[in-house]
Every structure is written in C-alpha cells, then in structure tokens.
Amino acid sequence: MSLLIQNGDLILPGGRIETGLDIRLRGEKIAEIGRGLSLNGEKTFNADGMLVTPSLIDMHVHLRDPGQTHKETLETGGQAAAAGGFTQAVCMANTDPALDSPELIIDLLKRAETRCPVDIRPVGAITLGINGERPAPYDALLKAGACAFSDDGKSAMDEGIMRRLLKKSARRDFPVLVHCEDPLIAGEGVINSGETAKALGVPGIPPSAEEAVVARDARLCLETGGRLHIQHLTTRAGVEIVRRAKALGANMTAEACPHHFALDDSAVLTHGADAKMNPPLRTRDDMDALIEGLADGAIDAIATDHAPHSPDEKARGLLDAPFGVIGLELCVPLVWTHLVLKGKMSAVEAVDKMTRAPAEILRLPVPSLEIGAPADIAVIDPHLEIAVSGNEIFSKSGNTPFMGARLRGWPVLTVRRGTALFQRS
C-alpha cells in the first residue's frame, strides 16, 4: 500500500517542526519526505494546518483480556487506541487470570496478532495472582514477551519481593511499573479525602496512602539501582518525592494521566461513579503540581490508565462501582485542551511525553519520522473542536467524566505499518 500525506507540519528527529512537508509511505516504511512530492498513484491525505507526528504509545492500558471481555476486547480496545492516535498499547497484568505465567503471555500475543489492530506490549505480574504473596516467574515471563512488571490495581507491599525484583531489573534492564497505594491507609475510601467526600458522606482516600508507597519505592530504587516507574501520580507531595529522588540519582521515571490534570475531585459531584478511579481525582493544587511536573521533567510520560467497565458495573453507585475511566480516545484532545492550548507545554513537548518517553522507559524503538523508519504515524488537527459524545468512543465501555466536554486537538489519522487504522471523517 502507498499513502502520501501532504502539506503537514512534521515533528522531525530532534524535536523540530517543519511546516508544509509531504511524507510518502510505501509498504511498511517511510519512503520519502519533502515539499511538493509528485503523486505516484497513491492515496492522499491533506494534512494542511495539521501536526504529523510519530504514532503514540500508551504505556498504561487495561484491555481486560483474558477474563473480562464484557468490559473490553482486543478488538474494541485496539479500535479505541487507533482512534486516539496510538499504535502501541502496553496492557496491564490484572486480568482474570492475571498475566503471571508465560503461557498466558504467549496466548495473549498470539491472539492479538489477528484480533487487535494495534501492537500490544504485555506487562507481567509482580506477584502470582497479583495477591502480593509470591513472586511471579520473571525470567520466563520476559522470555515469553513481557516488557515490564506490575501489579497495577494494587501495590506489591512485600518489601522483600520488591527489593529482589528491582535488583533483577538493574541487571536485566527492564522497568518495574508501580501502583502506589498503602491499603491500610486507603481503607474503604472511594474518592479523595476532602470536602467532596465530606459533602457526599463517603469515605475518602488520603493522599498519604499514595505518598507512603511512592517514598518506599523511591528508597528501594536508590538502594538497588533498579529501574522504577511510578504509575499515575496524583499528589503534589508525590511529585516532589519523585523530583528529589531523581536529584539523588534514582533510576526512576513517572507518568501522569489526563483525567488527573484535567479534573479535580469536585467532578464527582457531577459525574458520580464515572469520575471514580484509583488513585482518585485530587485537589486543584495537586492538578497544578502534576502540570508543573510534566513541564519541568519530574514527570516523564503521559499515559491514559484506560480502565473500561460495563454500564451495569458503573451504575452500582459511588460506594460499590469499580474504580476506573476510559482514556484512549480522549487522551490527545485532553492534553491539547489542558496543556498545549493553555501554554503549559508546547506541542512538541506534549507529543514527546507520548512517544519518545514511553519508548525509552520500556526499551522499545523510539518512533520517528525519517526515511526508512516504520510507517507508524498520527495526524493531529490542533484546530478541530468536538463535544465529546458516544460518536467519539470506540471502547466497548463508555465510563468517562468527559461526556459533553468541548475539547480541541483531535487525532484525525492513525497509520500503522503503512496501513490507515483510523481516519476521522
């Protein structure tokens, strides 16, 4: 297949933008970049006024397969990723059963080859069954295709297990992705502890539940030299712990999610369980801290923590509904609306948080627009404004607090290996 993307503003290696360029895709590779390239029988896409970027990587996705396909499937999750400009999705291990054996990793990768339109990168469990008690078979999981380890959804609270895994990560050069929450501090909390929780009369999750484990894991990272990645940071103190640990030489990275820097916990008053996630929405000051951390590099990457649930599950009410919101389709417009358009971050810096940064953290090839590189491309229209509705949701689930929100900066074309996976009409 051949495709000529015309008149785009390309993000080229080194982070420079060149305007009004054409890019020719032939087969699975980028064949030519230049101005006014002649047609050679290809399909064309007019990207005038649009940003052409390497395709995006979401390093924190719940695809719910195996065992929870009433929430999401490889097909629907892949379609949601493609609609969001992503051609790679890093899927978490808290499936049913958990991804704690090489057989499960191999089976998932095999089925994804024919069912999932994007490339998936499985994450192996830290502990068997994600129950925190016994370590998973790390070497076998790596050999089967795991790119990292995480008990996301829970913290691995056994310090001995974490210490040994981080030591192995230092030797084998893989990241350990950690969900930071002390369950004894979090208790039965369902949203952030604060005024909203008081107004609703529901138990809250204190920021210290997150910060205590961020601090512990930062210490273990410094002591072992392991490669530690903090998932979905939400608090100002947590950002500062990461910033200080990095200054001390910790081999440590971190991510933030769009919902955490776009909404504070008062959103629960309007959106109920669709604004319930773990870790929870925090305060306006915490939002500001996340944006500051993204801008100054304390936070390395932007990831969605795409966590679909069925309508019936989310309809159980705030106390009983599961934690989680979807994010794949809405990530880019949330980043554009809340970061780029507000001058908190340049377009190049924002794209870097969703391309180079996750690739380097996970030791994947860094996506790049250059001749001979894989033809994995996203085109973003920075001027396109859409009010979020069901038309923009490709996930099997629709649990999002952003329904009705007017957002600007949407992906309009996603190409994987030279084939268009998604084109916004």
Steps between C-alpha positions, in 0.01 A plus 500: 500500500609860439383821662608860450432732794518852362574847638540394862699655783738215582669436834842385380789341693645744749156642579488762226182573304525549125186641342343417164674166449379190319577152624473196275428159649577193294434157640582506872765774480536873457634531145540875444463835676503830312303790361263467207560128449344378178214254503584146400160334515477516878206581717538849645420670828502880523661594831511875435515678837528169684778346707654179366671305777642156564218279620435502872573241769265457796702337773206437735194321360256242635378289208308261733603190306501226620195463718324836494395539139159637600697821573740503203642270235819496300298627203318783676800605707712506186240709318491745791879523493506566126235771536726663758807507275666204672650203316650341811317417823675368809246274668494445874509165671191522723286286271312185603714299530786742555787502249726306734604208278688480169215299348257786556740757351563282193128435452415870527764600246390228260134600515585869468678437169167440328253679728662823613566773242785652704815348648461391860782477752403274791606576855563203727376484857739571788332239719302186421135589464592857591439399858828636634622176652728310258713636217405418142752314275671810365753341268237281334266797459774708338581216263131469408478868406430706813650849469471594869345391829212649699231404747306807387173529682691415816837573654744216561534571870759228576823699512710187452324415172538855376867519597586176320306602188666841485842336533411274207374800303840665545671192356251428220408861413119480520269742682285423802173691469348571839152593618566681827235453765525377858174308550507553876504878454252497210256286695153493348545834327332553164604857407757752622469591866388862513203729466328298227520178700361683803217652299404160361551317828731239348838377625803668348843383386767720662788624282736335748380157382672571170793700630607238754559241229655749256753579774564133580551403139721803436719387789518146365586638157792697645619203705486244218572702186188347348283657232186631668204666328227665708159461341224765505644751748232723652634704793730798541704322767533194275636713217751655740614157623568397141678828426728462805570132438607579144729774630661239728565276200203264506448308174139607513227625268136595545178555310188713533154436355283762324206459735721583796625829355168593335257448793497540875297293743198731478428329165357212702209726599397522135615172351468258791661161446621599154747726685607222738848364432798375696698702587218753526461849365671732747498877563561795271841545664589139422394556138731800480785291642452234232511762226812654654660156518420427137646835398826473696564130433430359845222308324627332186197362318129539442296178512126439508441222756216403265277295732167401342204372700152403388207740551342261748813499714529878504128531580550339842560837662806674636563258785471179300597588142850391391783750467599612151431719196569452132766717341642384168277701265508820706866522602626725222216756509526515881874561474446766232216673682651501848873523430586620148227759447554638851871547435609248762690294245587528132354263243843340455543453875154347534555255215839408648323388821295254291769377258868518592449490878293179524718334235818571695347397833390167352811454282292501182617652171440874511240602236644745250407672174801427280559316176519126556321511834182299558195674355332547840346846497236713667351817355351744751275790405576764765203711390232231501255548786247232591255459787561151632215261426455132434616561142856555626506184717622177341556307821246236595437709811415867541597584857640851473437826686570695179170438318383833364835674553617712207858403418741617232785318329379161376681221315361481148719226350687207652731286287669178609758338274372702207135406547242754614332361813285802565391810309264755648234599248 
